[in-house]
Amino acid sequence: MYAKFHSIGAYVPSKVLSNADLEKMVDTSDEWILKRTGIRERRIAGDSEVTSDMATKASKIAIERAGLRNSDIDLIVCATITPDYFNMPSTACIIADKLGIKNVQAFDISAACSGFVYALSVAKAFVESGMKRHVLIIGAEKFSSIVNYEDRTTCILFGDGAGASIISATDNKSEAIIDINASADGSYSDFLVTPAPGSVNPLSQKVLDEGLNFVQMKGNETFKLAVKTLTKDVKKILIDNNIDAKDIPHFVPHQANYRIIKAVGSALKMSSEQVVVTVDKYGNTSAASIPMAINDIYESGRLKRGELMLLDTFGGGLTWASAILPFAGETP
């Protein structure tokens, strides 16, 4: 039994936060943001719109596109670092309830921007072991809930959104997920961190006064390590599977920064047609980044059944992951 990438779906909030909007909020400029990150705008969830709401909308699309019923889903894994609650119940449980899915295993994973590919590896293992047949995996973030909009180093980067996929069992090896590599190094944990609330910094007035509930990032250090790690990881997975970069129609990197994407793409000698870029219109949506990007090429007609995708991501932890897989869904 193999695991296949059966479908894709995404949800994007309607509110747009442009660089021009940010110019009015912090000391920055459209020119500076665009030059440093490649981001023009990002989407922001409404005040009453939470992570599980966006995840549920993306999930409904993924289930429908897979030709399944909600009752066919036997596992839900949600990758998020902005759950509805810190830290129970899990957002996956809430999503299951909103979908009307009862009595199935559901849990969250926390791997920051690498979360969706981490969830993909979990789903693959469950399906190939024979324990599950149709796994709903989700990357969803309301990142605006942990961003300090007075911190110009971070508020320009992040946006909100959700993406979902069904990973299903198949006996057709040509449809199977080929390989996934996921890893981590906690010695760099201070590069990307939300200091509170948690057991290190329980909620207190000090936490609020010092803004420890907002994301903090060592930008330059993270950039350098991301380029090095992503390039090394993606080269390894290609070599391990005897696949040439030129034979990958769709390289889908984490959408954190256009300069990182360009550097890794150049190192792989990939053309602009191969490299999927959505960071300009969505910003960095963390765990939702890769499924939202896959959904973009799916809905635009660029992604065809059977075509290979190379996924590559890097996030807080530090975590990183890559995957090679054919798209096994129906083309619109």
C-alpha positions as CSV (number, residue, x, y, z in Angstrom):
1,M,0.0,0.0,0.0
2,Y,1.2,3.5,-0.9
3,A,0.2,7.0,0.0
4,K,-0.8,9.5,-2.6
5,F,-1.3,13.3,-2.6
6,H,-5.0,13.1,-3.5
7,S,-6.2,16.7,-3.6
8,I,-5.5,20.3,-2.6
9,G,-7.6,23.2,-1.3
10,A,-7.0,26.6,0.3
11,Y,-8.7,29.5,1.8
12,V,-7.4,33.1,1.7
13,P,-8.9,35.9,3.8
14,S,-10.4,38.8,1.9
15,K,-8.7,41.6,3.8
16,V,-5.5,42.9,2.1
17,L,-2.7,44.5,4.0
18,S,-0.5,46.2,1.4
19,N,3.0,47.7,1.8
20,A,1.3,51.1,1.5
21,D,-0.8,50.3,4.5
22,L,2.2,49.3,6.5
23,E,3.9,52.6,5.6
24,K,1.2,54.3,7.7
25,M,1.8,52.0,10.6
26,V,5.5,51.7,11.0
27,D,8.7,53.3,9.7
28,T,9.1,51.4,6.4
29,S,8.4,51.8,2.7
30,D,7.1,49.8,-0.2
31,E,10.4,50.1,-1.9
32,W,12.3,48.7,1.1
33,I,9.9,45.8,1.7
34,L,9.8,44.8,-1.9
35,K,13.6,44.9,-2.3
36,R,14.3,43.0,0.9
37,T,11.5,40.4,0.8
38,G,9.6,40.5,-2.5
39,I,6.3,41.0,-0.7
40,R,3.8,43.4,-2.0
41,E,0.8,42.5,0.2
42,R,-0.5,39.9,2.6
43,R,-3.9,38.7,3.7
44,I,-5.3,39.3,7.2
45,A,-8.1,37.3,8.8
46,G,-11.0,39.2,10.3
47,D,-11.3,39.8,14.0
48,S,-13.8,37.0,14.4
49,E,-12.1,34.7,12.0
50,V,-9.9,32.2,13.7
51,T,-7.4,29.5,12.6
52,S,-10.0,26.7,12.6
53,D,-12.4,28.7,10.5
54,M,-9.9,29.1,7.7
55,A,-8.7,25.5,8.1
56,T,-12.3,24.2,7.8
57,K,-13.0,26.2,4.6
58,A,-9.8,24.9,3.0
59,S,-10.6,21.3,4.2
60,K,-14.0,21.3,2.6
61,I,-12.5,22.2,-0.7
62,A,-9.8,19.5,-0.4
63,I,-12.4,16.8,0.5
64,E,-14.7,17.7,-2.3
65,R,-11.9,17.7,-4.9
66,A,-10.9,14.3,-3.7
67,G,-14.4,13.0,-4.4
68,L,-14.8,12.0,-0.8
69,R,-17.4,12.5,1.9
70,N,-16.5,13.9,5.3
71,S,-17.2,10.4,6.8
72,D,-14.4,8.9,4.7
73,I,-11.8,10.9,6.6
74,D,-10.2,8.8,9.3
75,L,-7.4,11.1,10.6
76,I,-7.0,14.8,10.8
77,V,-3.6,16.4,11.4
78,C,-3.3,20.2,11.6
79,A,0.0,22.0,11.4
80,T,-0.1,25.4,13.1
81,I,1.7,27.6,15.5
82,T,-1.3,29.9,15.9
83,P,-3.9,27.5,17.3
84,D,-7.3,28.6,18.4
85,Y,-6.3,28.0,22.0
86,F,-3.0,27.7,23.8
87,N,-2.9,24.8,24.0
88,M,-6.0,22.7,24.3
89,P,-8.2,21.6,22.8
90,S,-6.2,21.0,19.6
91,T,-7.3,23.0,16.6
92,A,-7.6,19.7,14.7
93,C,-10.4,18.6,17.1
94,I,-12.2,21.9,16.5
95,I,-11.9,21.5,12.7
96,A,-13.3,17.9,13.0
97,D,-16.3,19.3,14.9
98,K,-16.8,22.1,12.4
99,L,-16.7,19.5,9.5
100,G,-19.1,17.2,11.4
101,I,-16.5,14.4,11.5
102,K,-17.0,12.3,14.6
103,N,-14.9,9.7,16.4
104,V,-11.7,10.0,14.4
105,Q,-8.2,10.6,15.6
106,A,-7.3,14.4,15.4
107,F,-4.2,16.2,16.6
108,D,-2.0,19.3,16.0
109,I,1.7,19.4,15.2
110,S,4.0,22.3,15.8
111,A,6.9,22.6,13.3
112,A,6.3,26.3,12.3
113,C,6.8,26.9,8.6
114,S,7.8,23.2,8.1
115,G,4.5,22.1,9.5
116,F,2.7,21.0,6.4
117,V,5.5,18.8,5.1
118,Y,5.9,17.4,8.6
119,A,2.2,16.6,8.5
120,L,2.6,15.0,5.1
121,S,5.3,12.7,6.5
122,V,2.9,11.7,9.4
123,A,0.1,11.0,6.9
124,K,2.3,8.9,4.7
125,A,3.4,6.8,7.6
126,F,-0.2,6.2,8.8
127,V,-1.4,5.3,5.3
128,E,1.5,3.0,4.4
129,S,1.2,1.2,7.7
130,G,-2.4,0.4,6.9
131,M,-3.7,2.2,9.9
132,K,-5.6,4.9,7.9
133,R,-6.9,5.3,4.4
134,H,-7.8,9.0,4.0
135,V,-5.9,11.5,6.0
136,L,-6.8,15.2,6.0
137,I,-3.7,17.3,6.6
138,I,-3.9,21.1,7.1
139,G,-1.5,24.0,7.4
140,A,-3.3,27.0,8.9
141,E,-2.2,30.2,10.5
142,K,-3.7,33.4,11.9
143,F,-0.2,34.8,12.1
144,S,-1.5,38.3,12.6
145,S,-2.5,37.2,16.1
146,I,1.2,36.9,17.2
147,V,2.6,39.8,15.2
148,N,3.6,43.1,16.8
149,Y,2.5,45.7,14.3
150,E,5.0,48.2,15.9
151,D,7.9,45.9,15.1
152,R,8.9,46.7,11.5
153,T,11.3,43.8,11.2
154,T,8.5,41.2,11.6
155,C,5.2,42.8,10.8
156,I,6.1,43.2,7.1
157,L,6.6,39.5,6.6
158,F,3.6,37.6,7.8
159,G,0.0,36.9,6.6
160,D,-2.9,34.6,7.3
161,G,-4.4,31.7,5.4
162,A,-4.9,28.0,5.2
163,G,-4.3,25.1,2.9
164,A,-5.4,21.4,3.1
165,S,-4.8,18.1,1.3
166,I,-6.1,14.6,1.4
167,I,-3.5,11.9,1.6
168,S,-5.1,8.6,0.5
169,A,-4.1,5.0,0.1
170,T,-3.4,3.6,-3.3
171,D,-1.9,0.4,-4.8
172,N,-0.7,2.3,-7.8
173,K,3.0,2.9,-7.3
174,S,3.1,5.6,-10.0
175,E,0.8,7.8,-7.8
176,A,2.9,7.3,-4.6
177,I,4.7,10.0,-2.6
178,I,8.3,9.2,-3.5
179,D,10.2,10.5,-0.6
180,I,10.1,12.9,2.4
181,N,13.0,14.2,4.5
182,A,12.2,16.0,7.7
183,S,14.7,17.1,10.3
184,A,15.4,19.6,13.1
185,D,18.2,21.3,15.2
186,G,17.0,22.8,18.5
187,S,20.4,24.5,19.0
188,Y,19.0,27.3,16.8
189,S,15.7,27.6,18.7
190,D,16.3,31.3,19.5
191,F,16.4,32.3,15.8
192,L,12.6,32.2,15.6
193,V,10.6,32.2,18.8
194,T,7.4,33.3,20.4
195,P,8.6,33.6,24.0
196,A,5.2,33.5,25.7
197,P,2.9,32.2,27.0
198,G,4.4,28.9,28.0
199,S,6.2,27.2,30.9
200,V,9.3,29.4,30.4
201,N,7.3,32.6,30.5
202,P,3.8,32.0,31.9
203,L,1.3,34.8,31.2
204,S,1.9,37.8,33.4
205,Q,1.8,41.6,33.2
206,K,5.6,41.5,32.4
207,V,4.9,39.3,29.4
208,L,2.4,41.8,28.1
209,D,4.5,44.8,28.9
210,E,7.5,43.4,27.1
211,G,5.6,42.0,24.2
212,L,6.8,38.5,24.8
213,N,3.6,37.1,23.3
214,F,4.7,38.3,19.8
215,V,6.9,36.5,17.4
216,Q,10.6,37.4,17.5
217,M,13.2,36.7,14.8
218,K,16.9,37.0,14.2
219,G,16.5,38.0,10.6
220,N,20.0,38.0,9.2
221,E,21.0,34.8,10.9
222,T,17.8,33.0,9.8
223,F,18.2,34.2,6.2
224,K,21.8,32.8,5.9
225,L,21.0,29.5,7.6
226,A,17.8,29.1,5.5
227,V,19.6,29.4,2.2
228,K,22.3,27.0,3.2
229,T,20.0,24.4,4.8
230,L,17.3,24.4,2.1
231,T,19.8,24.1,-0.7
232,K,21.7,21.2,1.0
233,D,18.5,19.4,1.9
234,V,16.8,19.6,-1.5
235,K,20.0,18.6,-3.3
236,K,20.2,15.5,-1.1
237,I,16.7,14.3,-1.7
238,L,17.1,14.7,-5.4
239,I,20.4,12.7,-5.4
240,D,18.9,10.0,-3.1
241,N,16.1,9.4,-5.5
242,N,18.2,9.8,-8.7
243,I,16.1,12.7,-10.0
244,D,17.5,15.7,-11.8
245,A,16.3,19.1,-10.9
246,K,15.5,19.9,-14.6
247,D,12.9,17.0,-14.5
248,I,10.9,18.7,-11.7
249,P,8.0,20.8,-13.3
250,H,7.1,22.4,-10.0
251,F,9.5,23.5,-7.3
252,V,7.3,24.7,-4.4
253,P,9.5,26.3,-1.7
254,H,8.3,27.8,1.5
255,Q,7.2,31.3,0.7
256,A,9.2,33.3,3.3
257,N,11.3,35.7,1.3
258,Y,11.8,36.0,-2.4
259,R,15.6,36.3,-2.0
260,I,15.7,32.9,-0.3
261,I,13.5,31.4,-3.0
262,K,15.7,32.9,-5.8
263,A,19.0,31.8,-4.1
264,V,17.8,28.2,-3.7
265,G,16.3,28.0,-7.2
266,S,19.6,29.4,-8.7
267,A,21.6,26.8,-6.7
268,L,19.5,24.1,-8.3
269,K,19.8,25.7,-11.7
270,M,16.0,25.8,-12.0
271,S,14.2,28.1,-14.4
272,S,11.7,30.7,-13.3
273,E,8.9,28.6,-14.9
274,Q,9.8,25.7,-12.5
275,V,9.8,27.8,-9.3
276,V,6.4,28.6,-7.7
277,V,6.3,32.1,-6.2
278,T,3.3,33.4,-4.2
279,V,5.1,35.3,-1.5
280,D,4.5,38.6,-3.3
281,K,0.7,38.4,-2.7
282,Y,0.4,36.4,0.5
283,G,3.6,37.0,2.5
284,N,4.9,34.3,4.8
285,T,1.9,32.2,6.0
286,S,4.1,29.7,7.9
287,A,2.5,26.2,7.8
288,A,-0.1,27.3,5.3
289,S,2.5,28.6,2.8
290,I,3.2,25.4,0.8
291,P,-0.4,24.2,0.4
292,M,-1.5,27.7,-0.5
293,A,1.2,27.8,-3.2
294,I,0.2,24.3,-4.5
295,N,-3.4,25.4,-4.6
296,D,-2.4,28.5,-6.7
297,I,-0.8,26.4,-9.4
298,Y,-3.7,24.0,-9.3
299,E,-6.4,26.6,-9.7
300,S,-4.4,28.4,-12.4
301,G,-4.2,25.2,-14.4
302,R,-0.4,24.9,-14.2
303,L,-0.5,21.7,-12.1
304,K,-1.4,18.5,-14.0
305,R,-2.1,15.0,-12.8
306,G,1.1,13.0,-12.5
307,E,3.4,15.9,-12.6
308,L,6.2,16.0,-10.0
309,M,6.4,18.5,-7.2
310,L,9.5,19.2,-5.1
311,L,8.6,20.8,-1.7
312,D,11.2,22.5,0.4
313,T,10.7,24.3,3.7
314,F,12.4,25.8,6.7
315,G,11.0,27.1,10.0
316,G,11.3,27.8,13.7
317,G,12.7,25.0,15.8
318,L,14.7,25.1,13.7
319,T,13.0,22.6,11.4
320,W,13.3,21.8,7.8
321,A,11.8,19.4,5.4
322,S,11.6,18.4,1.7
323,A,9.5,16.1,-0.3
324,I,9.2,14.7,-3.9
325,L,5.8,13.5,-5.0
326,P,3.5,13.4,-8.0
327,F,0.2,15.2,-8.0
328,A,-2.4,12.4,-7.9
329,G,-5.5,14.5,-8.0
330,E,-7.9,15.3,-10.8
331,T,-7.0,18.3,-12.9
332,P,-9.7,21.0,-13.0
